[in-house]
């Protein structure tokens, strides 16, 4: 997370000291692909540039925060399993955690895999588990689901970073083609982006 914050800070600091001298359309688009708002700043559209910078910063801060939170959830999940599952060691796969929360014991999982004739999906006995109570098994499953949702949100944020670049590049294409300013509204907090281009 520290590297992410340092990289983002350096990028913003670098752009902040650049002049807004006119550049070619291709260079402005390239700049927006690297850092949304940089291309707008280079063609003099400082207002739009600030909006893209703000959106980019919000997305990166959200990603970094979720990354830390997901790690905390993962540690909580493992600690809870150590305390209540009876497992002495854990198998290194995401499906293992899913199965651990879905079956009360390793033997239950083994019997079902044999029933469905998929013995290759049986985990080594050294990774066996046997939950002390049904309630704790359910609690573990809820922790695991919450962690997976955090990972999904991180994926959505990465998609937002890509989208922010695409919209910034499209805005550069429009701004350099038509001197009439476009109505560009970005609301990062509500995760809504609207690009309105007037047609004369």
Residue pairs with C-beta under 8 A, 6 or more apart in sequence:
1 64
1 67
1 68
4 60
4 63
4 64
4 67
5 60
5 64
8 56
8 57
8 60
11 34
11 35
12 35
12 53
12 57
15 35
15 37
15 38
15 41
15 53
18 38
18 41
18 42
20 41
20 42
20 43
20 44
20 46
21 42
22 42
22 43
22 44
23 31
23 42
23 43
25 172
25 173
25 176
27 42
28 39
28 40
28 42
28 43
28 172
28 176
29 39
29 169
29 172
29 173
30 39
31 38
31 39
31 42
32 38
32 39
32 40
32 52
32 165
32 168
32 169
32 171
32 172
33 39
33 165
33 168
33 169
35 53
35 56
36 52
36 53
36 55
36 56
36 164
36 165
36 167
36 168
37 48
37 49
37 50
37 51
37 52
37 53
37 56
37 168
38 49
39 49
39 168
39 169
39 172
40 46
40 48
40 49
40 52
40 168
40 171
40 172
40 175
41 49
43 172
43 175
43 176
45 171
45 175
45 181
48 171
48 175
48 184
51 184
51 186
52 164
52 167
52 168
52 171
52 186
54 186
54 188
55 164
55 186
55 188
55 193
56 161
56 164
58 188
58 189
59 157
59 160
59 161
59 164
59 188
60 161
62 157
63 154
63 157
63 158
63 161
66 150
66 153
66 154
66 157
67 154
69 150
70 147
70 150
70 151
70 154
73 143
73 146
73 147
73 150
74 147
76 143
77 97
77 140
77 143
77 144
77 147
78 90
80 136
80 139
80 140
80 143
81 87
81 90
81 100
81 129
81 140
84 131
84 132
84 133
84 136
84 137
84 140
85 100
85 129
85 130
85 131
85 132
85 136
85 140
86 128
86 129
86 130
86 131
86 132
87 100
87 127
87 128
87 129
88 126
89 126
89 127
90 96
90 127
91 123
91 124
91 127
96 123
96 127
97 144
98 144
99 109
99 123
100 129
100 140
101 137
101 138
101 140
101 141
101 144
102 109
102 141
103 109
103 112
104 130
104 131
104 134
104 137
105 128
105 129
105 130
105 131
106 123
106 125
106 127
106 128
106 129
106 130
107 128
107 130
109 122
109 123
110 122
113 119
113 121
113 122
114 122
131 137
131 140
160 191
163 193
164 193
167 193
167 195
170 195
171 182
171 184
171 195
174 182
174 197
175 181
175 182
180 198
180 200
182 195
182 196
182 197
182 198
183 196
183 197
183 198
184 194
184 195
184 196
185 193
185 194
185 195
185 196
186 193
186 194
187 193
